[in-house]
Amino acid sequence: MNLDEGTTTFDTEAALVRNVQEFAPDSQDAPFMKRLLHGVLQKQSDVDLVITKAAPEWPIDKISRVDRNILRIGLFELLFSDRSEVPAKVAINEAIELGKNFGGESSGRFINGVLGSVYKELGEPGKNETGGKEKRKERPLVPYEKMPVERKGGAVVYAREGAEVYVALVHDVFGHWTLPKGGIEDAETAEEGTVREIRQELGLEAVVREKLGENEYVASNPEKGKIRKHVTYFLLESTFAEIHLEEKGGLDDARWFKLADILELNFYHDILTIITKAINVLLSTQEKA
């Protein structure tokens, strides 16, 4: 069975293959990823028991889906993998990096605490080792200001229908509702690229009303190493039309929500400021109308 969704192993592997094809088509690590996936699925009940004992104050169903599954991967590597391929310290450090890149503000610290306590219980195996995974090339550390920058555009897309204001949101495979976004091409302005991405991702025609802010984070690229992803967010107005979600890895749903309901949804912390600003702008325009 899958990690939490109740789907089959085949469905989970199909999702992995789809994501590798989209996000890392040139990666040579696909066989390793498949072995890791099957290993985690086979040992999930054992790993979950370890999480429960290592973090008793956090019931496993209350841990965010991203953190929970990063812990499962890290613990599987720590407890069951061949240490000549995956040294204990490498398993812990890579799990922490995943938490920092894809989790919330405190994910890295939380994952470090859980895996660190298990590592100590194991007697700190490989404490003095300095090697990494044999099949993964060590990359030199690149200063933040010298990392390549990838431009992206995101949007709070809204529409008016009668007296109601609706916002279009997308849902990712990690269980969060978030904002649609995509890459901006070299020849495009941030506004042009964002409008194009919304048309492509949601099937909606929209126009820019104002800029909401900017966000930047560091992500890992299998070919380029660490890269800075710079996202510019806009408030876009569309007609209240049917959403047609583009088929691509990472997203599994898209819907319109009434403005009054969206703050009850599960969002990533780093976009709450953008969403809150958009709500305030929309409420102020509603009052003037």
ZABA-351479 format. One line per 3 residues: number of its first residue (from 1); their letters; for each residue x, y, z of N, C-alpha, C, O, CB. Coordinates in steps of 0.2 Angstrom, whole numbers, plus 5000, padded with zeros to 4 digits. Atoms other than C-alpha are relative to their C-alpha. Glycine has a CB too. Layout:
<rs>
NUM = A = X:Y:Z:X:Y:Z:X:Y:Z:X:Y:Z:X:Y:Z  ...
</rs>
This chain:
<rs>
1 = MNL = 5004:4994:5000:5000:5000:5000:5004:5006:5000:5010:5006:5002:4995:5000:5006  4996:4994:5000:5005:5018:4998:5001:5003:5007:4998:5001:5011:4996:5005:4995  4998:4997:4993:5012:5029:5012:4994:5002:5004:4994:5000:5010:5004:5006:4999
4 = DEG = 5006:4997:4996:4995:5037:5017:4994:5000:4996:4988:5000:4999:5001:5006:5003  5006:4999:5004:4983:5037:5002:4996:4994:4999:4990:4994:4997:5002:5003:4994  5004:5006:5001:4978:5019:5001:5000:4997:4993:4996:4993:4991:4993:5001:5003
7 = TTT = 5000:5002:5007:4983:5017:4983:5005:4994:5000:5008:4992:5005:5002:5006:4995  4995:5006:5001:4993:5002:4976:5007:5002:4999:5008:5008:4997:4997:4996:4994  4993:4999:5001:5012:5001:4975:5001:5002:4993:5005:5006:4991:5004:4994:5002
10 = FDT = 5000:4998:5007:5009:5002:4956:4999:5007:4999:5002:5010:4995:4996:4995:4996  5002:4993:5001:5000:5018:4957:5006:5005:5003:5007:5010:5000:4994:5002:5004  4995:4996:4997:5014:5025:4968:5006:5000:4996:5009:5005:4995:5002:4997:5007
13 = EAA = 4994:5000:5004:5028:5019:4957:4999:5004:4993:5003:5007:4990:5002:4993:4998  5001:4996:5006:5019:5027:4942:5000:5007:5001:5003:5011:4997:4992:4998:4998  5000:4993:4998:5018:5043:4951:5008:5002:5000:5010:5008:4998:4997:5002:5007
16 = LVR = 4993:4999:5000:5037:5042:4954:5003:5001:4993:5007:5005:4992:5004:4994:5004  4997:5000:5007:5041:5038:4936:4998:5007:4996:5002:5010:4993:4997:4994:4996  5002:4994:5003:5030:5053:4930:5004:5006:5003:5005:5010:4999:4992:5001:5002
19 = NVQ = 4996:4994:4997:5039:5065:4942:5007:5000:4998:5010:5005:4997:4999:5000:5008  4993:5000:5002:5056:5059:4937:5000:5002:4993:5005:5006:4991:5003:4993:5000  5000:4998:5007:5051:5061:4919:4999:5008:4999:5002:5011:4994:4995:4997:4996
22 = EFA = 5002:4993:5000:5045:5079:4922:5006:5004:5003:5008:5009:5000:4994:5002:5003  4996:4996:4996:5057:5085:4935:5008:4999:4999:5012:5003:5001:4998:5000:5007  4993:5002:5000:5073:5075:4932:5001:4995:4994:5003:4990:4996:5003:4997:5007
25 = PDS = 4999:5005:5005:5073:5067:4915:5006:4997:4998:5007:4992:4995:4997:5004:4994  4993:5002:5001:5092:5066:4914:5003:4996:5005:5009:4994:5005:5004:5005:4997  4997:5003:4994:5094:5058:4931:5002:4993:4999:4998:4989:4996:4995:5001:5006
28 = QDA = 4998:5007:5001:5104:5042:4932:4998:4996:5007:4999:4990:5008:5007:5000:4999  5002:5003:4993:5096:5039:4950:4993:4996:5000:4991:4994:5005:5000:5005:5005  5007:5002:5000:5079:5032:4944:5000:4993:5003:4996:4991:5007:4998:4999:4993
31 = PFM = 5000:5007:4997:5084:5013:4949:5000:5001:5008:4997:4997:5011:5005:4996:4997  4999:4999:4993:5090:5019:4966:4993:5003:5003:4991:5001:5009:5005:5005:5002  5007:4998:4998:5073:5029:4968:4995:4995:5001:4991:4995:5006:4998:5006:4996
34 = KRL = 5005:5005:5000:5063:5014:4964:5001:4995:5006:4997:4993:5009:5000:4996:4994  4999:5004:4995:5072:5003:4976:4999:5003:5007:4996:5000:5012:5008:4998:5000  5002:4997:4994:5070:5016:4990:4993:5000:5001:4990:4999:5007:5003:5007:5000
37 = LHG = 5007:5000:5000:5052:5018:4986:4997:4993:5003:4993:4993:5007:4997:5002:4994  5003:5007:4999:5048:4999:4987:5003:4998:5007:4999:4995:5011:5003:4995:4995  4998:5001:4993:5059:4998:5003:4996:5003:5005:4994:5000:5010:5007:5002:5001
40 = VLQ = 5004:4996:4995:5050:5012:5012:4993:4997:5001:4990:4996:5006:4999:5007:4998  5007:5003:5000:5033:5004:5007:5000:4993:5004:4995:4992:5008:4997:4999:4993  5000:5006:4997:5038:4987:5013:5001:5000:5008:4999:4996:5012:5006:4995:4997
43 = KQS = 4998:4999:4993:5045:4993:5030:4996:5006:5003:4998:5008:5009:5007:5002:5001  5003:4994:4997:5032:5007:5033:4997:4999:5007:4998:5004:5011:4994:5002:4995  5003:5001:4993:5024:4999:5048:5005:5000:5005:5004:5003:5011:4996:4994:5001
46 = DVD = 4994:5000:4996:5041:4997:5056:5003:5007:5001:5004:5009:5007:5005:4995:4998  4997:4993:5000:5047:5014:5052:4995:5005:5004:4997:5009:5008:5001:5003:4993  5005:4996:4997:5030:5022:5058:5001:4999:5008:5000:5003:5012:4993:4999:4998
49 = LVI = 4999:5002:4993:5033:5013:5075:5006:5004:5003:5005:5006:5009:5000:4992:5001  4994:4996:4997:5050:5021:5077:4999:5007:5000:5001:5010:5005:5006:4999:4995  5002:4993:4999:5043:5038:5073:4996:5001:5006:4997:5006:5010:4996:5002:4994
52 = TKA = 5004:4999:4995:5030:5036:5086:5004:5000:5007:5003:5003:5011:4995:4994:5001  4996:5000:4994:5043:5031:5099:5005:5006:5001:5007:5008:5006:5004:4993:5000  4995:4995:5000:5056:5044:5094:4996:5007:5001:5000:5012:5003:5004:5000:4994
55 = APE = 5003:4994:4999:5043:5058:5094:4993:4999:5003:4988:5000:5000:4999:5004:4993  5007:5002:4997:5029:5053:5107:4995:5006:5001:4989:5005:5001:5002:4997:5007  5004:4994:5000:5023:5071:5108:4996:5002:4994:4992:5006:4994:5003:5006:5003
58 = WPI = 5003:4998:5006:5018:5071:5090:4997:4993:4997:5000:4989:4994:5006:5002:4995  5003:5005:5003:5005:5058:5085:5001:5000:4992:5001:5005:4989:4992:5000:5001  4997:5000:5007:5010:5052:5067:4995:5003:4995:4997:5006:4990:5001:4993:4998
61 = DKI = 5005:4997:5005:4994:5058:5059:4999:5007:5001:4996:5011:4997:4993:4997:5001  5000:4993:4999:4997:5075:5066:5006:5004:4997:5007:5010:4996:5000:5002:5007  4994:4997:5003:5014:5077:5058:4998:5001:4993:4995:4997:4989:5006:4995:5000
64 = SRV = 5002:4998:5007:5013:5086:5041:5002:4994:4995:5007:4991:4997:5003:5006:4998  4998:5006:5005:5013:5074:5026:5007:5000:4997:5010:4995:4997:4995:5000:4995  4993:4999:5002:5029:5081:5020:5005:4998:5005:5009:4993:5003:5002:5007:4998
67 = DRN = 4996:5002:4995:5038:5079:5036:5000:4993:5001:5005:4989:5002:4999:5004:5006  5001:5007:4999:5031:5062:5039:5003:4995:4995:5006:4991:4997:4992:4998:5000  4997:5004:5005:5036:5055:5023:5008:5001:4999:5011:4996:4997:4997:5001:4993
70 = ILR = 4992:4999:5000:5054:5063:5023:5003:4996:5006:5008:4992:5005:5001:5007:5001  4997:5005:4995:5056:5054:5040:5000:4993:4999:5004:4989:5000:4995:5002:5007  5001:5007:5002:5050:5038:5033:5006:4998:4996:5009:4993:4996:4994:4998:4996
73 = IGL = 4995:5001:5005:5063:5039:5019:5007:5000:5004:5011:4996:5004:5001:5005:4995  4994:4999:4996:5077:5045:5031:5001:4994:5005:5007:4991:5006:5000:5006:5004  5000:5006:4995:5073:5031:5044:5001:4994:4996:5005:4989:4999:4994:5000:5004
76 = FEL = 4999:5006:5004:5072:5018:5031:5008:4999:4998:5011:4994:4999:4996:4999:4994  4993:5000:5002:5090:5023:5025:5004:4999:5006:5009:4995:5005:5002:5006:4996  4996:5001:4994:5096:5024:5042:5000:4993:5003:5005:4991:5006:4998:5005:5006
79 = LFS = 5001:5007:4997:5089:5007:5048:5001:4994:4996:5004:4989:4998:4993:5000:5003  5000:5006:5005:5088:4996:5033:5005:5000:4994:5006:4995:4991:4993:4999:4998  4996:5000:5006:5099:5002:5019:5008:4998:5002:5010:4997:5007:5001:5007:4998
82 = DRS = 4993:5002:5000:5117:4996:5015:5004:5006:5002:5004:5011:4998:5002:4997:4993  4997:4994:4997:5128:5008:5025:5006:5002:4995:5009:5007:4996:5002:4999:5007  4994:4999:5004:5142:5006:5012:4997:5005:4994:5001:5008:4991:5003:4994:4997
85 = EVP = 5004:4996:5006:5129:5014:4999:4998:5007:5003:4998:5012:5000:4995:4997:4997  5004:4994:4996:5120:5026:5012:5003:5000:5007:5000:4998:5011:4993:4999:4999  4998:4999:4993:5131:5031:5027:4995:5003:5004:4991:5007:5001:5006:5004:5000
88 = AKV = 5006:4997:4996:5120:5036:5042:5000:5007:5000:4995:5010:4999:5002:4997:5007  5000:4992:5000:5126:5054:5042:4997:5003:4994:4994:5008:4994:5007:5002:5002  5002:4997:5006:5122:5056:5024:4992:4999:5000:4989:5004:4997:5003:4996:4994
91 = AIN = 5008:5001:5000:5104:5049:5026:4997:5005:5004:4992:5008:5002:4998:4993:5003  5003:4995:4996:5101:5061:5040:5001:5007:4997:4996:5011:4997:5004:5000:5007  4999:4994:5003:5109:5076:5031:4995:5001:4994:4993:5007:4993:5007:5001:4998
94 = EAI = 5004:4999:5006:5099:5073:5015:4993:5001:5002:4989:5004:4999:5001:4994:4996  5007:4999:4998:5083:5071:5025:4999:5007:5003:4993:5010:5001:4998:4995:5006  5000:4993:4997:5086:5088:5034:4999:5005:4994:4995:5009:4994:5006:5001:5004
97 = ELG = 5000:4996:5006:5089:5096:5017:4993:5000:4996:4991:5005:4994:5006:4998:4995  5007:5001:5003:5073:5089:5010:4995:5004:5004:4990:5007:5001:4998:4992:5000  5004:4996:4996:5064:5096:5025:5000:5007:4999:4995:5011:4999:5001:4998:5007
100 = KNF = 4999:4993:5001:5071:5113:5023:4998:5003:4993:4995:5008:4992:5008:5002:5000  5002:4998:5007:5067:5113:5004:4993:5000:4999:4990:5004:4995:5004:4996:4995  5007:5001:5002:5050:5106:5004:4995:5000:5006:4989:5000:5005:5000:4993:4997
103 = GGE = 5005:5000:4994:5043:5107:5022:4999:5007:5002:4999:5012:4998:5003:4996:5005  5002:4994:4997:5038:5121:5033:5006:5003:5003:5012:5001:5003:4995:4999:5005  4994:4997:4997:5049:5133:5043:5004:4996:5005:5010:4997:5005:4997:5007:5003
106 = SSG = 4996:5004:4995:5053:5121:5057:5001:4993:4998:5003:4989:5002:4996:5000:5006  4999:5007:5003:5054:5105:5046:5007:4997:5001:5008:4992:5004:4998:4999:4993  4993:5002:4999:5073:5104:5046:5002:4998:5007:5005:4993:5008:5004:5005:4997
109 = RFI = 4999:5001:4993:5074:5106:5065:4997:4994:5003:4999:4990:5006:4998:5006:5004  5004:5006:4998:5060:5093:5068:5003:4993:4997:5004:4989:5001:4993:5001:4998  4998:5006:5003:5067:5080:5056:5007:4999:5003:5009:4993:5005:5001:5001:4992
112 = NGV = 4993:5001:4997:5085:5083:5063:4999:4997:5007:5003:4992:5009:5004:5007:5001  5001:5002:4993:5078:5080:5081:4998:4993:5000:5001:4989:5004:4995:5004:5003  5002:5007:5000:5069:5064:5077:5006:4995:4997:5007:4990:5001:4994:4999:4995
115 = LGS = 4995:5005:5003:5083:5056:5066:5006:5000:5004:5009:4995:5005:5002:5002:4993  4995:5000:4995:5096:5062:5078:5000:4996:5006:5004:4993:5008:5001:5007:5002  5001:5005:4994:5088:5053:5093:5001:4993:4998:5003:4989:5002:4993:5002:5003
118 = VYK = 4999:5007:5002:5087:5037:5083:5007:4998:4999:5010:4993:5001:4996:4999:4993  4993:5001:5002:5105:5039:5077:5004:4999:5007:5008:4994:5007:5003:5006:4996  4996:5001:4994:5111:5040:5095:4998:4994:5003:5002:4990:5006:4998:5006:5005
121 = ELG = 5003:5007:4998:5100:5025:5100:5004:4995:4997:5005:4989:5000:4993:4999:5000  4996:5005:5003:5110:5016:5087:5007:4999:5001:5011:4995:4999:4999:5001:4992  4993:5000:4999:5126:5020:5094:5004:5005:4996:5010:5004:4995:5003:4993:5001
124 = EPG = 4997:4995:5005:5130:5034:5081:5005:4996:4995:5011:4997:4995:5005:5005:5004  4996:5003:5004:5136:5022:5068:5003:5004:4994:5000:5009:4992:4996:4994:4996  4997:4996:5005:5149:5029:5056:5001:5007:5002:5002:5011:4998:4996:5000:4993
127 = KNE = 4999:4993:4997:5152:5044:5067:5006:5004:4997:5006:5010:4996:5000:5000:5007  4994:4997:5002:5169:5047:5061:5001:4999:4992:5007:5001:4989:5006:4997:5003  4999:5001:5008:5166:5043:5042:4999:5007:4997:4995:5011:4999:4995:4995:4998
130 = TGG = 5000:4994:5004:5168:5057:5030:4997:4999:4993:4995:5004:4989:5006:5004:4999  5002:5001:5007:5162:5048:5014:4993:5001:4999:4989:5001:5004:5002:4993:4998  5007:4999:5002:5146:5050:5005:4998:4994:4996:5001:4989:4995:4998:5006:4996
133 = KEK = 5003:5005:5004:5135:5039:4994:5005:4999:4994:5007:5004:4990:4993:5001:4997  4995:5001:5005:5147:5031:4981:4997:5002:4993:5001:5004:4989:5002:4993:5000  5002:4998:5006:5135:5034:4967:4997:5007:4999:4995:5009:4993:4994:4995:4999
136 = RKE = 5002:4993:5001:5131:5052:4970:5006:5004:5001:5010:5004:5005:4995:5002:5006  4994:4996:5001:5144:5065:4965:5000:5005:5006:4994:5009:5006:5001:5003:4993  4999:4995:4995:5150:5077:4979:5000:5007:4996:5004:5007:4991:5006:5000:5005
139 = RPL = 5000:4994:5003:5146:5095:4973:5004:5005:5004:5002:5005:5011:4993:5002:4998  4997:4995:4996:5157:5110:4979:4994:5005:5002:4989:5006:4999:5005:5004:4996  5004:4995:4997:5148:5122:4990:5000:5007:4996:5005:5009:4995:5001:5001:5008
142 = VPY = 5000:4994:5004:5142:5137:4980:4997:5006:5004:4991:5004:5007:4996:4999:4994  5003:4994:4996:5139:5154:4989:4993:5002:4997:4992:5001:4991:5004:5006:5000  5006:4999:5002:5121:5159:4989:4999:5005:4994:4995:5004:4989:4996:5003:5006
145 = EKM = 5000:4994:5005:5124:5175:4978:5003:4997:4993:5001:5001:4988:5004:5006:5002  4997:5003:5006:5133:5164:4965:4995:4994:4997:4997:4991:4992:5007:4998:5001  5004:5005:5003:5119:5151:4963:4996:5002:4994:4994:5008:4994:4995:4997:5006
148 = PVE = 5004:4998:5006:5110:5151:4946:4993:5001:5003:4990:4998:5007:5000:4994:4995  5006:4998:4999:5093:5159:4947:4995:4998:4995:4996:4999:4989:4999:5008:5001  5005:5002:5004:5077:5152:4940:4994:5005:5002:4991:5005:5007:4998:4993:5001
151 = RKG = 5006:4995:4999:5062:5165:4938:4994:4996:4999:4993:4992:4995:5000:5006:4995  5006:5003:5001:5045:5159:4941:4995:5005:5002:4996:5010:5005:4999:4994:5006  5006:4995:4999:5028:5168:4942:4994:4996:5003:4992:4990:5001:4998:5003:4993
154 = GAV = 5005:5003:4997:5014:5164:4953:4994:5005:5001:4995:5011:5000:5002:4997:5007  5006:4995:5000:4996:5171:4956:4995:4998:5004:4993:4992:5005:4998:5001:4993  5007:5001:4997:4981:5173:4967:4995:5002:4994:4994:5008:4992:4999:5004:5006
157 = VYA = 5005:4999:5005:4968:5171:4953:4993:5000:5003:4991:4996:5007:5000:4994:4995  5006:4999:4997:4951:5178:4958:4995:5001:4994:4996:5003:4988:5000:5006:5005  5005:4999:5005:4934:5179:4949:4994:5002:5004:4993:5000:5010:4998:4994:4996
160 = REG = 5007:4997:4996:4917:5188:4954:4995:4996:4996:4994:4996:4990:5000:5007:4999  5006:5004:5002:4901:5178:4952:4994:5003:5004:4994:5000:5010:5001:4992:5000  5005:4997:4996:4886:5188:4958:5003:5004:5005:5008:5009:5004:4996:4995:5003
163 = AEV = 4997:4996:4995:4890:5195:4975:5006:4997:5003:5009:4999:5008:4995:5001:5006  4995:5004:4997:4903:5182:4979:5007:5001:4996:5007:5002:4990:4999:4992:4999  4993:4999:5003:4922:5183:4976:5003:4993:5001:5003:4990:5006:5005:5005:5003
166 = YVA = 4997:5007:4999:4931:5166:4972:5007:5000:4998:5010:5005:4994:4996:4995:4995  4993:5001:5001:4949:5161:4972:5002:4993:4997:4999:4988:5000:5004:5002:5006  4998:5007:5003:4957:5147:4961:5006:4998:5003:5011:5002:5003:5001:5001:4992
169 = LVH = 4994:5003:4997:4969:5136:4970:5001:4993:4998:4997:4990:4995:4999:5000:5008  4998:5007:5002:4979:5120:4966:5002:4996:5006:5004:4999:5011:5005:5001:4995  4999:5005:4995:4981:5105:4977:5006:4996:4998:5006:4993:4993:4994:4996:5002
172 = DVF = 4994:5004:5001:4998:5096:4978:5000:4993:5003:4996:4992:5007:5007:5004:5001  5000:5007:4998:5002:5078:4981:5002:4999:5007:5002:4994:5010:5005:4996:4996  4998:5000:4993:5009:5083:4998:4994:5002:5005:4995:5003:5011:5006:5004:5001
175 = GHW = 5005:4998:4996:4992:5088:5004:4998:5007:5002:4995:5009:5006:5000:4997:5007  5001:4993:4999:4993:5107:5003:4996:5003:4994:4997:5001:4988:5007:5003:5001  5003:4995:5005:4982:5120:4994:5005:5005:4999:5008:5008:5004:4993:5002:5002
178 = TLP = 4994:4995:5002:4994:5132:4985:4998:5004:4994:4992:5003:4991:5006:4997:5000  5001:4996:5005:4995:5145:4972:5003:4997:4993:5008:4994:4993:5003:5007:5001  4997:5002:5007:4997:5141:4953:5006:5004:4999:5006:5010:5000:4995:5000:4995
181 = KGG = 4994:4997:5002:5014:5145:4947:5004:4996:4995:5003:4990:4994:5005:5002:5006  4996:5003:5005:5027:5141:4933:5006:5004:4998:5006:5010:5000:4996:4998:4994  4994:4996:5002:5043:5146:4925:4999:5005:4995:4994:5005:4991:5005:4995:4997
184 = IED = 5000:4995:5005:5046:5162:4916:5005:5000:4995:5011:4999:4997:5000:5007:5004  4995:5000:5005:5055:5162:4900:5004:5006:4999:5002:5011:5001:4997:4998:4993  4995:4994:5000:5070:5173:4896:4997:5006:4997:4998:5012:4999:5006:4998:4997
187 = AET = 5002:4994:5003:5061:5184:4884:4994:5003:5003:4991:5008:5000:4998:4998:4992  5006:4998:4997:5046:5186:4895:5001:5005:5006:5006:5004:5009:4995:4995:5002  5000:4997:4994:5042:5199:4908:4996:4995:5005:4993:4990:5003:4996:5007:5000
190 = AEE = 5003:5004:4995:5036:5192:4925:4992:5000:4999:4989:4995:5000:5002:5003:5007  5008:4999:5001:5018:5198:4921:4998:4995:4994:4993:4991:4995:4998:5007:4999  5002:5004:5005:5018:5190:4904:5001:4992:5001:4996:4988:4999:5005:5002:4994
193 = GTV = 4999:5007:4998:5025:5173:4910:4995:4998:5005:4993:4992:5004:5007:4999:5003  5005:5003:4995:5013:5172:4924:4993:4999:4997:4990:4994:4998:4999:5005:5006  5006:5001:5004:4998:5175:4913:5000:4994:4996:4995:4990:4995:4998:5007:4996
196 = REI = 4999:5006:5004:5004:5162:4901:5000:4994:5004:4996:4989:5002:5007:5000:4996  5000:5006:4996:5007:5149:4915:4993:4999:5003:4991:4993:5003:5005:5001:5006  5007:5001:4998:4989:5152:4922:4996:4997:4995:4992:4993:4996:4997:5007:5003
199 = RQE = 5004:5003:5006:4982:5149:4905:5002:4993:4999:4997:4989:4997:5001:5004:4994  4998:5007:5001:4992:5133:4903:4998:4996:5006:4996:4990:5004:5008:5000:4999  5001:5005:4994:4990:5126:4921:4993:5000:5001:4991:4994:5003:5004:5003:5006
202 = LGL = 5007:5000:4998:4972:5131:4924:4995:5001:4994:4989:5000:4995:4999:5005:5005  5004:4999:5005:4965:5134:4907:4996:5007:5001:4990:5007:4998:4995:4994:4999  5004:4994:4998:4959:5152:4913:5004:5006:4996:5010:5006:4996:5000:5001:5007
205 = EAV = 4997:4994:5002:4962:5168:4904:4999:5005:5005:4994:5006:5008:4995:5003:4993  5000:4995:4995:4967:5182:4916:5004:5006:4999:5008:5006:4994:5003:4996:5007  4997:4994:5001:4973:5199:4917:5003:5002:5007:5000:5001:5012:4996:5006:4997
208 = VRE = 4996:4998:4994:4986:5206:4930:4996:5007:5003:4995:5012:4999:5007:5002:4999  5003:4994:4996:4978:5218:4943:5005:5004:5004:5006:5010:5004:4994:4998:5004  4995:4997:4996:4993:5221:4954:5005:4995:5002:5004:4989:5002:4998:5004:5006
211 = KLG = 4995:5004:4998:5009:5214:4960:4999:4999:5008:4998:5004:5012:5008:5003:4999  5001:5002:4993:5008:5205:4977:5006:5000:5004:5006:5001:5011:4996:4994:5001  4994:5001:4996:5026:5202:4982:5004:4995:4997:5003:4992:4991:4998:4998:5007
214 = ENE = 4995:5005:5003:5041:5191:4979:5002:4995:5006:5002:4997:5011:5006:5004:4997  4998:5005:4995:5048:5175:4987:5006:4997:4997:5006:4996:4990:4995:4995:5002  4995:5004:5003:5064:5166:4985:5002:4994:5004:5003:4995:5010:5006:5005:4998
217 = YVA = 4998:5006:4996:5070:5149:4990:5005:4996:4996:5006:4997:4990:4994:4995:5002  4995:5004:5003:5084:5137:4987:4997:4993:4999:4995:4990:5003:5007:5000:5004  5003:5007:5002:5080:5120:4978:5006:4996:4997:5011:4999:4995:4994:5000:4995
220 = SNP = 4995:5005:5002:5091:5105:4973:4998:4998:4993:4993:4995:4992:5001:4995:5004  5001:5003:5007:5092:5101:4954:5005:4995:4999:5011:4996:5000:5001:5006:4995  4995:5006:5000:5100:5084:4950:5006:5002:4995:5011:4999:4996:4996:4994:4997
223 = EKG = 4995:4999:5004:5110:5092:4936:5004:5006:5002:5010:5007:5001:4998:5001:4993  4997:4993:4998:5114:5110:4942:5002:5001:5007:5006:5005:5009:4995:5005:4998  4999:4999:4993:5115:5107:4960:4995:5005:5004:4989:5005:5002:5007:5003:5002
226 = KIR = 5004:4995:4996:5108:5121:4972:4998:5006:4995:5003:5009:4992:5003:5003:5006  5002:4994:5004:5098:5134:4962:4995:5004:5004:4992:5002:5009:4997:4998:4994  5005:4995:4997:5088:5150:4968:4994:5000:4996:4995:5002:4990:5004:5007:5001
229 = KHV = 5006:4999:5004:5070:5150:4963:4997:5006:5002:4995:5007:5008:4995:4994:5001  5002:4993:4998:5064:5168:4963:4993:5000:4997:4992:5000:4991:5004:5005:4997  5007:5000:5002:5045:5169:4962:4997:5007:5001:4997:5010:5007:4996:4994:5004
232 = TYF = 5004:4993:4999:5035:5185:4959:4993:4998:4999:4990:4995:4995:5002:5005:4994  5007:5002:4999:5017:5184:4964:4996:5006:4998:4997:5012:4999:4998:4998:5007  5004:4995:5002:5003:5194:4956:4992:4998:5002:4991:4992:5003:5000:5001:4992
235 = LLE = 5007:5001:5000:4984:5196:4958:4997:5001:4993:4998:5006:4990:4997:5006:5005  5003:5000:5007:4975:5191:4942:4993:4999:5001:4990:4995:5005:5003:4994:4997  5007:5001:5000:4957:5193:4938:4998:4996:4994:5001:4997:4988:4997:5007:4999
238 = STF = 5002:5004:5005:4948:5180:4928:4992:5000:5000:4989:5002:5005:5003:4993:5000  5007:5002:5000:4930:5175:4923:4999:4994:5004:5004:4990:5005:4997:5000:4993  5001:5006:4996:4922:5162:4934:4998:4995:4995:4992:4993:4994:4994:5002:5005
241 = AEI = 5000:5006:5005:4925:5148:4921:5002:4994:5003:5005:4994:5008:5003:5002:4994  4997:5006:4998:4928:5130:4923:5007:4999:5000:5010:5001:4995:4996:4994:4996  4993:5001:5000:4945:5125:4928:5002:4994:4997:4999:4989:4998:5003:5001:5007
244 = HLE = 4997:5006:5004:4955:5113:4917:5007:4999:5003:5012:5002:5000:4999:5000:4993  4993:5001:4998:4970:5107:4927:5005:4997:4995:5003:4991:4993:5000:4997:5007  4995:5004:5004:4985:5103:4917:5003:4994:5003:5004:4994:5009:5006:5005:4998
247 = EKG = 4998:5007:4998:4991:5085:4918:5008:5001:5001:5011:5001:4996:4998:4995:4996  4993:5000:4999:5008:5086:4926:5001:4998:5008:4997:4998:5012:5003:5007:4999  4998:5002:4994:5017:5079:4941:5000:5005:5006:5001:5011:5005:5007:4997:5000
250 = GLD = 5000:4996:4995:5015:5086:4958:4993:5003:5002:4992:5005:5008:5005:5006:4999  5007:4997:4999:4997:5093:4957:4995:4994:4999:4995:4991:4994:4999:5006:4996  5005:5005:5001:4981:5082:4959:4993:5003:5000:4988:5000:4999:5001:4995:5005
253 = DAR = 5006:4997:5000:4967:5095:4960:5000:5007:4999:5006:5010:5001:4996:4998:5007  5001:4993:5000:4961:5113:4957:4993:5002:5000:4989:4999:4997:5004:5003:4993  5007:4998:4999:4946:5122:4962:4999:5007:5002:5004:5011:5003:4997:4996:5006
256 = WFK = 5002:4994:4998:4937:5138:4965:4998:5000:5007:4994:4995:5009:4995:5003:4996  5002:5000:4994:4935:5143:4983:4997:5007:5002:5000:5012:4999:5005:4998:5005  5003:4993:4998:4924:5157:4991:5006:5003:5004:5009:5000:5008:4994:4999:5004
259 = LAD = 4995:4996:4997:4935:5171:4997:5000:4999:5008:5005:4998:5011:4999:5007:4999  5001:5000:4993:4928:5169:5015:5003:4993:5003:5004:4992:5009:4993:5001:5002  4999:5007:4998:4933:5150:5015:5008:4998:5000:5010:4993:5003:4996:4995:4996
262 = ILE = 4994:5002:5002:4951:5150:5009:5005:5000:5006:5010:4995:5006:5003:5004:4995  4995:5000:4994:4960:5154:5026:4999:4994:5004:5004:4992:5009:4999:5006:5004  5001:5006:4996:4953:5138:5033:5004:4994:4997:5004:4988:5000:4993:4998:5000
265 = LNF = 4997:5006:5004:4963:5127:5020:5007:5000:5003:5010:5004:5006:5000:5002:4993  4994:5002:4998:4980:5119:5023:5005:5003:4995:5006:5001:4989:5001:4992:5001  4996:4997:5004:4993:5131:5016:5007:4999:5002:5009:4998:5008:4999:5007:4999
268 = YHD = 4993:4999:4998:5012:5132:5016:5001:5007:5003:4998:5012:5001:5005:4999:4994  4999:4994:4996:5018:5145:5028:5003:5006:4996:5001:5012:4997:5005:4999:5006  4997:4994:5004:5028:5155:5015:4996:5004:4995:4997:5009:4993:5006:4997:4996
271 = ILT = 5005:4997:5005:5013:5159:5004:4994:5004:5004:4990:5007:5001:4998:4996:4995  5006:4997:4997:5001:5165:5018:5000:5007:5000:4995:5010:5000:5001:4997:5008  4999:4993:5000:5008:5182:5018:4997:5003:4993:4993:5008:4993:5007:5003:5000
274 = IIT = 5003:4998:5007:5004:5183:4999:4992:5000:5000:4989:5004:4997:5003:4996:4995  5007:5001:5000:4987:5176:5001:4996:5005:5005:4991:5008:5003:4998:4993:5003  5003:4995:4995:4983:5187:5016:4999:5007:4997:4994:5011:4997:5004:5001:5006
277 = KAI = 5000:4993:5003:4988:5203:5006:4995:5000:4994:4991:5005:4993:5007:5001:4997  5005:5000:5006:4977:5197:4991:4993:5001:5003:4989:5004:5000:5001:4993:4996  5007:4999:4997:4962:5195:5003:4999:5007:5002:4993:5009:5001:5000:4995:5006
280 = NVL = 5001:4993:4998:4964:5212:5010:4999:5005:4994:4995:5009:4994:5006:5003:5004  5002:4996:5006:4965:5220:4992:4993:4998:4998:4990:5003:4996:5005:4998:4995  5006:5002:5002:4950:5210:4987:4994:5003:5004:4989:5005:5002:4999:4993:4999
283 = LST = 5005:4997:4996:4940:5215:5002:4999:5007:5000:4994:5010:5000:5002:4998:5008  5000:4993:5001:4945:5233:5000:4996:5002:4994:4992:5007:4994:5007:5003:5001  5003:4999:5006:4939:5233:4982:4992:4999:5000:4988:5002:4997:5003:4997:4994
286 = QEK = 5007:5002:4999:4923:5224:4987:4996:5006:5004:4990:5007:5002:5000:4994:5004  5003:4995:4996:4919:5238:5000:4999:5006:4996:4994:5009:4997:5004:5002:5006  5001:4994:5005:4922:5252:4987:4995:4999:4995:4991:5004:4993:5007:5001:4997
289 = A = 5006:5002:5005:4910:5243:4975:4994:5001:5003:4989:5000:5000:5001:4993:4997
</rs>
